[in-house]
Amino acid sequence: MLDRSTILVVDDEPYICELFRDMLEPGGAQVRVAHTGTEALASFEAGEPDLVLLDVMIPSPDGLEVLKHIRDQGLDIPVIIVTAKESSTVTIEAMQRGAYDYIAKPFNPDDVLRVVERALEHHYLTRRVHTLEQQFGEKDPRDTLIGRSTPMQQVYKLIGRVASSDTTVLITGESGTGKEVVARAIHRSSLRREKPFIAVNCAALPETLLESELFGHEKGSFTGATSQRKGRFEKATGGVLFLDEVGEMSSSTQKKLLRVLQEHAFERVGGNVTIHADVRVIAATNRDLEQAVLEGQFREDLYYRLNVITIALPPLRERKDDIPLLVQHFLSRRSQPGTPSPRITEEALDLLRNYDWPGNVRQLENTIERAIVLSQSNLIDGDYLHLPDDEEDDQDDILTAALTDLLNRGKSLDAILGQVRVRLITIALQQQHGDRSSAARMLGIPEEHLA
């Protein structure tokens, strides 16, 4: 990280500046020196450094005022305070004002290099996150694709190849890997980017409601249909319809979806007017659809219609090199304008790297969000991370992450409970091979409550 980095050293003692120069320049860093606050601020006119080593007790303005000026300018440059051991009050104030870390005099060269390397890595990751967000043009940071690992590079290449066509895409991967984020990236990079992106969770609705959601319905077509309603296919005209958890569709809905993909036409529920569908379909599933076809739970012809191009998302345990970048992204989302983003210690980051993340990126995000709340400060260490040790706790963490995601999307308690109910009914019916009586007994509810 030192190589080609520019570091500004601000200290009124020339020999201290030379000590830092001797430590940092052999690693490839370019060291600039200032002896007063005025010189330090003036040096920014020659270009922003990648890092500042700032003594507190310098001539006017002092180190704290220089730090305040840097933060008031909205600069997220890491600033490491250099101070005497006894000045703990000043050190605390500096950290509260947004200093990245501090070095106490007299200092150990190895400690200095370790802190500087960590700060430069933080700065690099922050810039990398911003570059990725600008590259993909995200308006919502939750839709940002983050990662530079080999598996994610393959995903980016596939997105680039398929985006400009209208080919149906099937996105596969475990829960929490970011399938909808990939679908939105395809939409943003396509010729349909100015048209709607409509998402529907096929596992969240019972069969009758899902058909109405997808295709719409006519007035009086079923109990409660008091007026005509357009479905998601009509609302997505000219754009993209994202079918999440497509493997949970009933056989009847699968048949109707197949017709739309083949003929680009459909009728509303209870209607007889054929409607043209100018929609690109992107589907996603965490199920093995090939196995579902073999078991008779998914139509083979629909599978091949959906599976024209497959994008397989890697689980987080297979792309652990991306964890620091993801963590920095989640931390930067919590920063306020003019203030630095929350930070994480190297020890805490090591804990995250060494965990297998059964809930994938969603679980990592939930873990960071919780740690920020619990720490109530700008620094997260290992004490604030909750990483389950056994399978039961893993499942609980996955469930917590999923429920948190629903809350963050603005879902009410009734809506969430409704989705859980539908999901459990669907699972019971699948396990009982569609036998409604057996599924009702498994759930302990009357059969008529399965609707």
N, C-alpha and C positions, 0 to 999 in steps of 0.2 A: 504493500500500500504506500510506502514511503516514496517509491520510484515515481518521479515526475510530479510529486505533490509540492505545492507552494505553502510554506509555513511562515507565519509572521510571529517573531519573538519580540515581546515588549517587556523590557526590564531596564531600570536606570543604572544597573550595575553591569558595565561592559564585560567583566569576566564571566558573568552568568550567561550572557548572550553567546559568548564564545564557547562555553560548555555545551549549550544546546546545539550550536552549529557543528561542533565536533561529533556530537552524538547522532545528528540527523542527516548531515550531508553524505556520509559514507553509504547510506541506504538509498541515495538517489534523490533526496529532497532538496528543493531550492529554498534556502533560508533567507528571509528578509528581517532586518533588525530595526527596532524603534526604541528610543530611550525615554520618551515622554508620551503622555496621552495625545498631545497635539500631533506629534510625529506619527503615532499609530493611526490616527484618523486620516491624516494626509496620505499615508501609504496606500489607502484603499483606492485612491485615484489612479494608481498604477495597475489596478486590477484586484479583484477579490481573492484573498488567499483561500486555501482549502481548510486551513486550521489556524487558530491563534493561541499561542502560549502567552498568557497575560498576567504579569505581576500586579498585585492589588496596589501596593504602595509605590506608585510612580508619580512624578510631578504632574501638575494640572493639565487636563482633568485626570483624576485617579482611575484605577482599573475598573471600579464599579461603574463609573460614569461612561467609560469607553464601552463596557459590556452593554450598558443601557442603550447607548447610541446604536450599537450593532443590532440589537433586538428591535429598537424603534424603527429601523430601516427595513425591517422584515427579512433580514438576512438569517438563514438557518445554518450559518457556518459554526462548526463546533468550536467552542472557546474553553480552553483548559486554564483554570486559575492556578497561578503559582504563588504560594503563600507560606508564611512561617507557621510552624505547628501550633503555636499558642493562639493564633488568630482564628479560633473556631467560629466565633460569631460572624466575622466577615465572610468566612467560607460558606456558612449556611446562607447568608444573605445573597452571596454570589450564585449559589445553586438555585435559590428561589427566583433569581432574576434570569435564569436560563443558561447558566454555565453547564458545559457538558460534564466536566469532572474537575478535580483539583490535584495538584502535586505539592507536597509539603517540602519545604527546605529544612535540612539538607536532603537532597533526593538521590535515589539509586538509579543509575543509568538504565538498568533492565526494567525497572518500574516505569520510567519515563517512556521508553520505547513501547512497552505493552499498552499503556494508556493512549499514546499517540496513535498506534496502529488501530486500536479499537475505535477511536474517534474518527479516523479517516475512513474505516470500513463503514461506520454509521453514515458519514457524509456521502460516500459512494452509493450506498443502498438508497438513501433518500433521493439523490439525483436520478438513480436508475428507475425508481418508482414513478417519479414525475415524468421521465422520458417515455416510459411505457404508457402512461395515461394520455400523454399528448399524442403518441403514435397511434393509439386506437381511438382517440377522440372521445373518451368517456365523459358523459355529463354526470353520471352517477358513479362514485368511486366503488360502489358495490359490484359494478359490472366490469371491473378492471381485471384483465388477464395478467397474472403475475407469475414469472418464472423464467429462468434462463438455462435450466437443466436440459440435457439431451432429450428426454421424453417430451418436454414441453416445446422444444424447438421443432420436433416432428409435428406436434399439434398445430403450431403456427403455420408450418408449411402447408398442411392440409387445408387449413382455413383459407389461406391465400389461393390455393388451387380451385377450391369449390365455390368460393364466394361469388364470383362473377357469373356463374351458371344458375339455372333454375332446378338443378338436380336435387332430388330428395336426399337428405342426409340423416343417418342414424348415429346418434352420439351415445356411446356406451361408457359405463364406469360405475363405480360404487357410489353410494349415497354420500353427498358432501364433497364431491370432486369438482363441481362447478360446471355441470352440463348446460344449464341455462345461460351461464356467462359465455360459453363457447357459442351457443346458438345466437346470442345477441351480437357477438363479434362477427359472425358470418353475415348477419343482417346489415350491420353497419358498414361492412366492406362490399356489399352487393349493390347492384343497380336498383334494388328495391328499398334502399336506405331511407328514402323520403316518405315511404309508405308505412303503414302500421306494422308493429311487431306485437302479435297477440299470443299470449301463453295460456295454456289450460292444463291443469293437473288431472290426468285421467284417473288417478287413484282416489281422488278426493270426492268424487260424485258417484252415486248409484247409476245403474244403467239408464233408466228413463231420463234422469236429469242430465246425464252426460250427452245423450243424443240431442236433447233440446239445446244444451249449451253449444254443441258443435254446429248443428244444422238449423237451429231456430224452430219455432212452432207457430201454427195458426191458431187464431182465437177458437176456443172450444175444443181443441184437439185432445185435451185431457183435463181432469179435475184441477182447477186452479189456473188454467190457461185463459185468463180473462181478456187478453188482447194478443195481437200478433207480436212476435218477437224475432228479431234477427239473431242468428247464431254467430259463433266465432268465425266461421268460414266467410260469412258476408262482411263482418267487421274487419277482417284481415284482407279484403280485396286489394289486390295490387302489391300486398306485402307478404309477410311471413306468418304462418301459424305454427307455433311451437307446441308439440304434444309431449308433455312430460309424463313419464311412467306409462308409456304407450302399451307396455306389456300387461297392464291391468285391465285393458278393455275387455268387455264381454264379447262373445262370438258374434252377436247381432250387430254391435257397433263396429266391430272389425270388418264385417261384410260391407257396411255402408261406407266406411272409410276407404275400403278397397275400390269401390265404385268411383268415389271422388278422384282417387289417384289415377284410375284408368280413363275415366270419361270427362274429368274436370267439370262435373255437374252433380247436383243433388236436389232433393226436395225438402222443404221444411216438414217437421213432424206434423202429420194431419193434413198436409197440403198436397196438391198435384201439379203445381207449377214448377217446371225445371229451372233451376238457377245455375248460371255459369259460374265456375270457381276459378278465378285468376289468382291463385294463392300458391306460394311455395311452402311445402311442408318440411319441417325439421322435427324429427322425433328423438326421444331420449328414453333410456331404460337402464335400470340397474340389474335387470334379470338377464339370464342367458336365454335369448329368444330361440336359438337353435334347439336347445334342450326343450323349451316350451313347445316348439313345433313337433318334436319327436313324441312328446307326451300328449299331443292333441289339444293343448291349451292355447295355441296361437296358430292362426292360419298361415300355411306355408306360402301361399301366393301373396298375401299381404307382407309377409316377412321379406320376400324378395323385392317387392315394390318399395319398401322402406329402406332396405339395405343396399341401395345403389352405391353410396359412399359411406363408409364407416369411419368415425373418429373415435378412437378408444382413449379415454382419459386415464392417465396413470394414477393410482392411489398415492397419497402423500408419502407413504413409507418407501415408495420407489423413486421419489424425487426430493430427498431430504436436503439436497444442496439449495433448494428453493426456500427453505424455512426462514433463513434470515431476511430474505427479500420480502416474503409474505408478512413476517412479523413487523418489519419496518412500514409496510403498507398499512397494516391495521393500526399501528401506533400513530402514523402521520394523519390518519383520518380523525383522530381524536384531538389534534392540535388546534389551537385557536389562532386567529390571525394575529401576527406580530409576536407570537410566543413559540418557543421550540416544541416539537412533539415530545410525548413521553418517551423515556429511554428504558432499555432493558440491560441488565448486567450480563457479562460474558458467561458467568456461571449459570444464570437462568437460561440463556440461549443454548448452552450445552445440554441442559435438561430437555429442552424442546427438541433438539436434534436427535437425542437418544431415545425418544419415545416413538412408538409405531403408529399412532394416530388412526385408530379404527374408524373414527368419524371423519377423517380426512380434513380438508381445508376448513370446512364448516366448524369442526370441533376445535381446530387451532384458533380460529377467529373468536369463538366463544370463550376459549381459555384466556386469550389476551384481553378481551372485553372485561371479563370477570376480574382479572389481575389488576387492571387499571382502576376499577372501582374499589377493590379491596386495599390497594396500596395508598390511595388518597394522596399521592405525591407524583412527582415527575419521574420517579425511578422505580422500576420493577425488578425485584430479585426473586430467587427461587422460592422464598417463603410464601409468595402470593400465587404460585402456580399449583393447580390441583390436577395432578396426573395420576389417574387410577392405576392401582397395582394388580387388580384382578378382573376377570371377565365380567362379573356382575357390575362392578363400578364402571367398566368400559361402556357397557350397554346403557347404564344410567347417564353417562356423559353424552353419548350419542343422542339419546332422547332429549336431554336438556338442550343440546345444540339445535336440534330440529325444532323444538318448541320455541326457543329463543328466536330462531329465524322467522317463524310464523308471526310472533309478536312484533318483530321489527318490520314486518311487511304490513302491519296495521290490522292483523286479524283479531277479532274479538274472542272472548272466552267461548261463547256459544259456537262461533265458527270453527274454532280449533277443536272443541269437543265433537262437533259434527264430523270433522275430517277424521278424527281418531276412530269414531264409531264406524264410519263407512269403511275405513281401512281394515278394522278388525273383522267386519262382516265379510269383506272381500277375501281376506286371508282364510277365514273359516270355510267359506264356500270352495276355495281352491283346494284346501286340505281334504275336504269331503267330496271332491270331484263333482261339485255342483249340486249335491244332495242337500236340499234346503232343510229337510227335517233333521238330518244329522248335524248340519251347521248350527241350527237353532239350539239343539241339545248341547253342543260344545260351548256355545256362548251363554247358555242358561236363560234364553229369552224365548217368547212365543214365536212360532214360525212367521206369523203375519208381521212381526216387527222387523223382519229382514228387508222389507221394502225401503 
